[in-house]
Amino acid sequence: MHEDNRNDMHTLGPGAVVPTAGSLAVATEKPPDTDAARPRGSTATPVQGTDSLAEEIVRRFQHVVAERLALSDSAALHNDAALAISYLRIAAKILDGGPPTEHEVAQLESAAARWARDRVPIDVILHALHDGSRTAYKFVAGRSTIVTRADCVVIGARTAELLELMTTTVSMAYVRECRAMAGEHRSAVETFTHALLDGRATTAMARSCGLPITDRYHLLALSIPATSTTVDDSVDHRVASRRVIARIRSGLVGNGGRAVLSVLNRCGGTILIPTPALHSDQLEPLVEAVAEAADAVVTAVHREVAVDSIPEMVHTLHEMVDVANRLAEVLSAPPKTRLYEFDQLAAEYQLTRPGTVRESLARRLDPLMDHPLLLRTLTVFLLSDQNRQRAARKLFVHPNTIDHRLKRIAVVTGLDAARADGQWALRAALVARTFPLPPSPAAETRGADEHNHHRTATPW
């Protein structure tokens, strides 16, 4: 062997000579230079001139990536001749029937992680790796001794093994790095989102996740019912919840882009979107996408707010979501995903705030508590936009029956549902009564009398 080539090599063990950038030999001892002594299908002959081959693999690798990405160059891949040499070692060893070392595989994993950080698409990398495998195969197989058909089968199987190792090693390392980066980014984004909701966001937090702080945001509060069919009894509920949340986040990104910020759990959450990033008309499809991802009926309330008003308004919007859900339950409204604007629920929200005003309004329906049929008729009539025919169809009665019941309601409550002022008062009373009321003074008196009666009654 030439003295210059000998100086470029170092020994791994008995009979194993591994090249540096100057030459390549597989990890087997060179047999006597006779065809009879050389193993069939072996690539055990030391190969010279790997400098040029390594450069060729790197050049082809970069060319494939640049071509697939439509780039003028592929600087993101780094001109790493050492990686190409490691690639050739792996190819030569597998084609010769031996396994690569852990160090050589680790070099490939490190390169895949670097490509993931450089955001080189995985399909482009795999295409380039297959192109490099063809080059390595021609390089190694061209110097092999293939005599019989069995030799062809062996080298074909080893080529498949080479591709399997390359594909799985690179793919797993790439995905692992992507998950790590996604976790780091998600953590930074969640910290920033919580800071916005708490009113303590800073520009440093925004820069850490690559997002700006804008003057105004679309703020959405939403609820997802716990009775969703998404949760399978055979799957751990925590696992199922994580899957649902992952689907919701994916739907948010797909409909609103990466500017969408969210804090989610299995019961709902809060969504923040910079106003310039999404028009108000696009919010309803976004909520529909959340409902589809969660496989549930979603209730959402939206308001555009200044960044400084987020902490105060988010609490109000979530209370409005509770009001909307409670109204739908009490009024027996059909389940439907809905996006409410703040103004649509402002009156209902105010009517349900605890206090003497709400209690006074709700008490106006007390006389109907002993007449459930009349209460049901009033509810359906108001939900039907005060349309007698529509209410009659829903209740399967004649419209004249609706008129008769409305007259009875006017007699019992003193409020005429046929008049505008009576309709408003009855609707307000229904809304106020959607939340539980404290016991009335009369009920407390009756309860106390019954309690005293039981205490003084003579036991028999």
Long-range contacts (C-beta under 8 A, 24 or more apart in sequence): 1-46, 5-48, 17-46, 18-89, 19-50, 19-85, 19-89, 20-85, 21-50, 21-51, 21-54, 21-81, 21-82, 21-85, 22-50, 22-51, 23-47, 23-48, 23-49, 23-50, 24-48, 24-50, 24-53, 24-85, 24-88, 24-89, 24-92, 26-89, 26-92, 26-93, 26-96, 26-98, 27-93, 27-96, 27-98, 28-96, 28-98, 35-145, 38-145, 39-145, 40-145, 40-146, 40-147, 40-148, 40-150, 40-151, 41-97, 41-144, 41-145, 41-146, 41-150, 41-151, 41-154, 41-155, 42-96, 42-97, 42-144, 42-145, 43-92, 43-95, 43-96, 43-140, 43-141, 43-143, 43-144, 44-96, 45-143, 47-92, 47-139, 47-140, 47-143, 50-85, 50-88, 51-81, 53-84, 53-88, 53-135, 53-139, 54-81, 54-84, 54-85, 54-88, 55-81, 55-84, 56-135, 57-84, 57-87, 57-88, 57-132, 57-135, 57-136, 58-83, 58-84, 60-128, 60-131, 60-132, 60-135, 61-128, 61-131, 61-132, 64-124, 64-127, 64-128, 64-131, 65-120, 65-124, 65-125, 65-128, 68-121, 68-123, 68-124, 68-127, 68-128, 69-120, 69-121, 69-124, 76-115, 76-118, 76-119, 76-120, 77-115, 77-118, 77-120, 78-114, 80-111, 82-107, 83-107, 83-108, 83-111, 84-132, 87-132, 87-136, 88-136, 88-139, 88-140, 90-162, 90-165, 90-166, 91-133, 91-136, 91-137, 91-139, 91-140, 91-162, 92-136, 92-140, 94-158, 94-161, 94-162, 94-165, 95-137, 95-140, 95-141, 95-144, 95-155, 95-158, 95-159, 95-162, 96-140, 96-158, 97-154, 97-158, 100-165, 105-165, 105-169, 108-166, 108-169, 108-170, 108-173, 109-169, 109-170, 109-172, 109-173, 110-173, 111-170, 112-169, 112-170, 112-171, 112-173, 112-174, 112-177, 113-173, 113-174, 113-176, 113-177, 115-174, 116-173, 116-174, 116-175, 116-177, 116-178, 116-181, 117-177, 117-181, 122-171, 122-174, 122-175, 125-170, 125-174, 126-167, 126-170, 126-171, 129-166, 129-167, 129-170, 130-163, 133-159, 133-162, 133-163, 133-166, 136-162, 137-162, 185-209, 189-261, 190-263, 192-261, 193-261, 193-262, 193-263, 193-272, 194-263, 196-261, 196-272, 196-307, 196-310, 197-263, 197-270, 197-272, 197-310, 197-311, 197-314, 198-311, 199-308, 199-310, 199-311, 201-307, 211-259, 211-261, 212-274, 213-307, 214-274, 214-275, 214-276, 214-307, 215-275, 215-306, 215-307, 216-274, 216-275, 216-304, 216-305, 216-306, 216-307, 217-272, 217-273, 217-274, 217-275, 217-304, 217-305, 217-307, 217-310, 218-271, 218-272, 218-273, 218-274, 218-275, 218-278, 218-280, 218-283, 218-302, 218-304, 219-270, 219-271, 219-272, 219-302, 219-303, 219-304, 219-305, 219-310, 219-313, 219-314, 219-317, 220-270, 220-271, 220-272, 220-273, 220-283, 220-287, 220-300, 220-301, 220-302, 220-317, 220-339, 221-268, 221-270, 221-300, 221-301, 221-314, 221-317, 221-318, 221-320, 221-321, 222-268, 222-269, 222-270, 222-271, 222-287, 222-290, 222-298, 222-299, 222-300, 222-301, 222-321, 223-267, 223-268, 223-298, 223-299, 223-300, 223-321, 223-322, 223-325, 224-266, 224-267, 224-268, 224-290, 224-294, 224-296, 224-298, 225-296, 225-297, 226-266, 226-267, 227-296, 228-294, 228-295, 228-296, 229-295, 229-296, 230-294, 230-295, 230-296, 237-266, 241-265, 241-266, 244-293, 244-294, 244-295, 247-293, 247-294, 248-290, 248-293, 248-294, 250-293, 251-286, 251-289, 251-290, 251-292, 251-293, 252-286, 252-289, 252-290, 254-289, 255-282, 255-285, 255-286, 255-289, 256-282, 256-286, 260-286, 268-298, 268-321, 270-314, 270-318, 272-310, 275-304, 280-304, 283-339, 284-339, 287-337, 287-339, 288-337, 291-337, 297-335, 297-336, 297-337, 298-337, 299-324, 299-325, 299-328, 299-337, 299-338, 299-340, 300-338, 300-339, 300-340, 301-339, 301-340, 301-341, 301-342, 301-345, 302-339, 302-340, 302-341, 302-342, 303-341, 303-342, 316-349, 317-342, 319-349, 320-345, 320-349, 323-348, 323-349, 323-352, 323-434, 324-348, 326-352, 326-434, 326-435, 327-431, 327-434, 329-434, 330-430, 330-433, 330-434, 331-379, 331-383, 331-430, 331-434, 332-379, 333-383, 347-431, 348-431, 351-428, 351-431, 351-432, 352-431, 352-432, 352-434, 352-435, 354-435, 358-432, 358-435, 359-432, 359-437, 359-438, 361-425, 361-428, 361-429, 361-432, 361-433, 362-429, 362-432, 362-433, 362-437, 363-437, 363-440, 364-413, 364-415, 364-425, 364-426, 364-429, 365-413, 365-426, 365-429, 365-430, 365-433, 366-440, 367-412, 367-413, 368-409, 368-412, 368-413, 371-408, 371-412, 373-405, 374-405, 374-408, 374-409, 374-412, 377-402, 377-405, 377-406, 377-409, 378-405, 378-406, 378-409, 378-417, 378-426, 378-430, 379-430, 381-406, 381-417, 382-417, 382-423, 382-426, 382-427, 382-430, 386-417, 386-423
